[in-house]
Amino acid sequence: MLYYALKVIVSALLIVAISEIAKRSTGFAALVAALPLTSLLAFVWLHMEDSPPERIAELSTQIFWLVIPSLLLFLLLPLLLRHGMNFWLSLGLSVAATAGCYVALLPLLRRMGILQ
């Protein structure tokens, strides 16, 4: 139980740290947020739980392919905001477009044997 609490606390602290850093420097916050910290934490937690290296390698490969559609969010959101669209509408449209890309990509990745 303590182990799970530690995992939650460390993960939450990273998210809070990024949002606090963004109040002072969006560039540095973007750098920290762009680092694959969540993925790194997942790899570490899996390793500490004695997961086989092949499982960690498989996760890393799948993360790589699933990052691609998420890039649309980071392109579309600022574009919509800079054109004066409301934040919530911009965010909703960006998330919906990203979700659409995931829906389109997932069957392809399954056919290619990348995802199970």
C-alpha positions in Angstrom: 0.0 0.0 0.0 2.8 2.4 0.8 4.4 1.6 -2.5 1.2 2.7 -4.4 1.0 5.8 -2.3 4.6 6.7 -3.2 3.8 6.2 -6.9 0.8 8.5 -6.7 2.6 11.2 -4.7 5.7 11.2 -7.0 3.5 11.3 -10.1 1.2 14.1 -8.7 4.2 16.2 -7.6 5.5 16.2 -11.2 2.2 17.5 -12.5 2.0 20.2 -9.8 5.6 21.2 -10.4 5.0 21.7 -14.1 1.9 23.9 -13.5 3.8 26.0 -10.9 6.9 26.3 -13.2 4.5 27.6 -16.0 3.5 30.5 -13.8 7.1 31.8 -13.9 8.4 30.5 -17.2 6.3 28.9 -19.9 9.4 27.9 -21.9 10.9 26.0 -19.0 7.6 24.4 -18.1 7.1 23.3 -21.7 10.6 21.7 -21.6 9.8 19.8 -18.4 6.3 18.8 -19.7 7.8 17.7 -23.0 10.2 15.4 -21.3 8.8 11.9 -21.2 8.6 11.9 -17.4 5.4 9.9 -17.2 6.9 7.3 -19.5 10.1 7.3 -17.5 8.2 6.8 -14.3 6.2 4.0 -15.8 9.5 2.3 -16.9 11.0 2.7 -13.4 7.9 1.4 -11.7 7.7 -1.6 -14.0 11.4 -2.3 -13.4 11.0 -2.1 -9.7 8.1 -4.5 -9.9 10.4 -7.0 -11.7 8.6 -6.8 -15.0 10.6 -8.5 -17.8 12.7 -6.1 -20.0 10.7 -7.2 -23.0 7.5 -5.8 -21.4 9.2 -2.4 -20.8 10.6 -2.4 -24.4 7.1 -3.2 -25.7 5.6 -0.3 -23.7 8.3 2.1 -25.0 7.6 1.1 -28.6 3.8 1.5 -28.2 4.3 4.9 -26.5 6.4 6.1 -29.4 3.7 5.3 -31.9 0.9 6.7 -29.8 2.7 10.1 -29.3 2.3 10.8 -33.0 -1.5 11.6 -32.9 -1.1 13.6 -29.7 1.0 16.1 -31.6 -2.1 17.3 -33.3 -3.4 18.7 -30.0 -0.2 20.8 -29.6 -0.5 22.2 -33.1 -4.3 22.8 -33.2 -4.8 24.3 -29.7 -2.5 27.3 -30.1 -3.8 27.8 -33.7 -7.4 28.1 -32.5 -6.5 30.2 -29.5 -4.5 32.6 -31.6 -7.4 33.0 -33.9 -9.5 34.3 -31.0 -11.5 31.1 -30.3 -12.7 30.6 -26.7 -10.3 28.5 -24.6 -12.8 25.7 -23.7 -14.0 25.4 -27.3 -10.4 25.4 -28.6 -9.5 22.7 -26.1 -12.6 20.6 -26.9 -12.0 20.8 -30.6 -8.3 20.0 -30.2 -9.1 17.0 -27.9 -11.8 15.8 -30.3 -9.4 16.0 -33.3 -6.7 14.2 -31.4 -9.2 11.5 -30.3 -10.2 11.1 -34.0 -6.5 10.6 -34.9 -6.2 7.9 -32.2 -9.4 6.2 -33.5 -7.9 6.2 -37.0 -4.4 5.1 -36.0 -5.2 2.3 -33.5 -6.6 -0.2 -36.0 -3.6 0.5 -38.3 -1.2 -0.2 -35.4 -3.0 -3.4 -34.5 -2.8 -4.6 -38.1 0.9 -3.8 -38.1 1.3 -5.8 -34.9 2.5 -2.8 -32.8 -0.5 -2.9 -30.5 -2.3 -5.9 -29.1 
